[in-house]
Amino acid sequence: MPRHSVNRNATIAFEGREVSCTIRNISPIGAALDVSSAVSVPHEITLLMANGHFSQHCHVVWRKPRCLGVTFDRLNEPNVA
């Protein structure tokens, strides 16, 4: 499935914390996220987009020191606030 380059600011939310990130590319099934440090990000996260008006539950499927690959949880469709 093709990914689209977007370079948009977003937020990773988990365990009552929030971490800023940049969505590098996105597809209907997942995204690549640039972060300051991928070490502190757990396996399950919520990706907050569009200034928090859109959220998607995700699972981290790969990680590099400053980048994460996530797949979107299809059982939990995106929420629009």
C-alpha positions as CSV (number, residue, x, y, z in Angstrom):
1,M,0.0,0.0,0.0
2,P,1.6,3.3,-1.0
3,R,2.6,5.8,1.7
4,H,2.2,9.5,1.2
5,S,4.8,12.0,2.5
6,V,3.1,14.5,4.8
7,N,5.7,16.0,7.2
8,R,3.0,17.1,9.8
9,N,3.3,17.7,13.5
10,A,1.4,15.3,15.8
11,T,1.5,14.0,19.3
12,I,2.0,10.5,20.7
13,A,0.0,9.9,23.8
14,F,0.6,7.0,26.2
15,E,0.3,6.3,30.0
16,G,-0.8,9.9,30.7
17,R,2.2,11.4,28.8
18,E,2.5,13.2,25.5
19,V,5.5,13.3,23.2
20,S,5.7,15.5,20.1
21,C,6.4,13.9,16.8
22,T,6.4,14.5,13.0
23,I,4.4,12.2,10.7
24,R,6.9,11.6,8.0
25,N,4.7,9.5,5.8
26,I,1.3,7.8,6.2
27,S,-0.9,5.2,4.5
28,P,-4.4,3.8,5.3
29,I,-2.7,1.1,7.5
30,G,0.1,2.9,9.2
31,A,2.7,5.7,9.4
32,A,6.4,6.5,10.0
33,L,6.9,9.0,12.9
34,D,10.0,11.0,13.7
35,V,10.6,11.5,17.4
36,S,13.4,12.9,19.6
37,S,13.9,9.4,21.2
38,A,12.0,6.2,20.3
39,V,13.3,4.4,23.5
40,S,10.7,5.8,25.8
41,V,7.7,5.1,23.5
42,P,5.8,1.9,24.4
43,H,4.3,-0.7,22.0
44,E,0.8,0.7,22.2
45,I,0.1,4.4,21.7
46,T,-2.5,6.9,20.6
47,L,-1.5,9.2,17.7
48,L,-3.1,12.6,18.0
49,M,-3.3,14.5,14.7
50,A,-4.9,17.8,13.6
51,N,-4.2,19.6,16.9
52,G,-5.9,16.7,18.8
53,H,-9.1,16.7,16.8
54,F,-8.3,13.3,15.3
55,S,-6.9,10.3,17.2
56,Q,-5.9,6.8,16.2
57,H,-4.8,3.9,18.4
58,C,-1.6,2.3,17.1
59,H,1.0,-0.4,17.6
60,V,4.7,0.2,17.1
61,V,5.9,-2.4,14.6
62,W,9.5,-1.2,14.2
63,R,11.8,1.4,15.8
64,K,15.0,3.2,15.2
65,P,16.7,5.6,17.6
66,R,14.7,8.6,16.3
67,C,11.9,7.1,14.2
68,L,9.0,4.7,14.8
69,G,6.8,2.7,12.4
70,V,3.2,2.2,13.5
71,T,0.3,0.2,12.3
72,F,-3.2,1.5,12.9
73,D,-5.5,-0.6,15.0
74,R,-8.4,-1.4,12.6
75,L,-10.6,-2.6,15.5
76,N,-10.5,0.9,16.9
77,E,-11.4,3.1,14.0
78,P,-10.2,6.7,14.1
79,N,-12.0,9.2,16.4
80,V,-12.8,12.7,15.3
81,A,-13.3,15.2,18.1
